[in-house]
Every structure is written in structure tokens, then in C-alpha cells.
């Protein structure tokens, strides 16, 4: 589905440039064209009502919103289904024992836990952008 839209490079390029312009102008966020999940709608509604912009809304929410907007441009025909959803679930399921073991260890937040969290954030090899979707 992504390829259908991407094969019209002029149309896609213009849409991406318009999105980049929205961000550069710090335009107000708008509702997604695809029907959002209840959780996403609950997260976004206060921001939309307050006319929050790309730069005034919480960073993490805007980062997710950005990727949803990209999906609107490239993958509208699949209702923004995540093509990596199963791979993400498998990865998370495969790490369940490791997560349980880490929770069982009581770590001092400042001297032991903080460095582990930092290492995890920066060295997340399960991130699909690093692996290009390859099975790890």
C-alpha cells in the first residue's frame, strides 16, 4: 500500500513539503484524517481544543503525531496499520523474562538504575530504525 502512494513521487513530495512547512510555521495541530483509537483521541483532544502547535505541544506526543501524519500520506489505504506490529509484539514477548528478572532486582535509582535506563535508551537494538526491520 505504501508503494502505491510513493510511486507518485510528485504528489508525495508536495505533501511532505506541505507537512514540513506546517512544522516550520509552528502551525496548530489538526485532527488526523483516519479515525484514531480511543486512547489517541483522548490524548489529542485537549491539545486540539487548546490549539496547541507543533512546538508548543508535548514533544513525545508530537513525535508520535508526526509519524501518524507520515502514515496518512503514505499508507492511508491500510487505515494506518502498523506493518511492524507483529514483529514488535514478538520482540516484546521474547523479552518478558528479561523484564521480569530486571524488576525482581532492587536497584538504587541514582547510581544503578539511571545508567541502565540511559544505556537502554541510547542502545536500543530492538529499534526497527536501526535494524531496518530485520529480525533480531
C-alpha positions in Angstrom: 0.0 0.0 0.0 2.8 2.4 0.8 4.3 1.9 -2.6 1.1 2.9 -4.4 1.3 6.4 -2.9 5.1 6.5 -3.0 5.1 5.7 -6.8 3.5 9.1 -7.3 6.7 11.0 -6.3 5.4 14.4 -7.3 2.3 14.1 -5.2 4.1 12.6 -2.2 6.9 15.2 -2.4 4.4 18.0 -2.4 2.5 16.6 0.6 5.7 16.1 2.5 6.8 19.6 1.7 3.5 20.9 3.0 3.9 18.9 6.2 7.4 20.3 6.6 6.0 23.8 6.1 3.4 23.2 8.7 6.1 22.3 11.2 8.3 25.2 10.3 5.4 27.7 10.7 4.6 26.1 14.0 1.0 25.6 12.8 -1.7 24.3 15.1 -2.1 20.6 15.2 -5.1 19.2 13.4 -7.1 16.0 13.8 -5.9 13.0 11.8 -7.9 12.1 8.7 -8.0 8.4 9.8 -10.2 7.5 12.7 -8.0 7.4 15.8 -8.0 4.9 18.6 -9.9 6.0 21.7 -6.5 6.4 23.6 -5.1 8.5 20.9 -8.2 10.7 20.7 -8.2 11.1 24.5 -4.5 12.2 24.2 -5.0 14.6 21.3 -8.4 16.2 22.1 -7.2 18.6 24.8 -4.3 19.6 22.6 -6.6 20.3 19.6 -9.1 22.2 21.7 -6.3 24.3 23.1 -5.0 25.0 19.6 -1.6 23.6 20.5 1.1 23.8 17.8 3.9 21.6 16.6 6.3 23.4 19.0 4.0 24.0 22.0 2.5 20.5 22.4 4.4 17.9 24.4 7.4 16.6 22.5 6.6 12.8 22.8 3.0 13.3 21.6 4.1 15.5 18.7 6.7 12.9 17.7 4.0 10.2 17.5 1.7 12.6 15.8 4.4 13.3 13.2 4.7 9.6 12.3 0.9 9.3 12.2 0.8 12.2 9.7 3.5 10.5 7.6 1.4 7.3 7.6 -1.6 9.4 6.4 0.5 10.5 3.4 1.9 7.1 2.6 -0.4 4.4 4.0 -4.0 5.7 4.1 -5.3 2.6 2.3 -4.5 0.3 5.3 -6.1 2.6 7.9 -2.6 3.3 9.3 -2.0 -0.3 10.3 1.5 -0.7 11.7 3.4 -3.1 9.3 5.8 -4.0 12.1 3.1 -4.7 14.8 3.7 -8.4 14.9 7.4 -8.1 14.9 7.1 -5.6 17.8 4.8 -7.9 19.7 7.2 -10.9 19.2 10.1 -8.8 20.4 8.3 -7.7 23.5 7.0 -11.2 24.2 10.5 -12.5 23.8 11.9 -10.0 26.3 9.2 -10.8 29.0 11.6 -13.0 31.1 14.3 -10.4 31.0 11.9 -7.7 32.1 10.7 -9.8 34.9 14.2 -10.5 36.1 15.1 -6.8 36.0 12.0 -5.9 38.0 13.0 -8.5 40.7 16.3 -6.8 41.3 16.0 -3.8 43.6 18.3 -1.2 42.2 19.3 2.2 43.6 17.6 4.7 41.4 20.5 7.2 41.1 23.6 5.0 41.0 22.4 1.8 39.3 19.0 2.3 37.6 19.7 5.7 35.8 22.8 4.4 33.9 20.8 1.3 32.8 17.9 3.4 31.6 20.3 5.7 29.7 22.1 2.7 28.1 18.8 1.2 27.2 17.5 4.4 25.6 20.6 5.0 23.5 21.5 1.4 22.7 18.0 0.0 21.9 19.0 -2.6 19.3 15.3 -3.6 19.0 14.5 -0.3 17.4 13.3 -1.0 13.9 15.0 2.1 12.5 18.4 0.5 13.4 17.6 -3.0 12.2 15.7 -1.8 9.1 13.0 -4.3 10.0 15.3 -7.3 10.1 14.5 -10.0 12.7 17.0 -9.5 15.6 
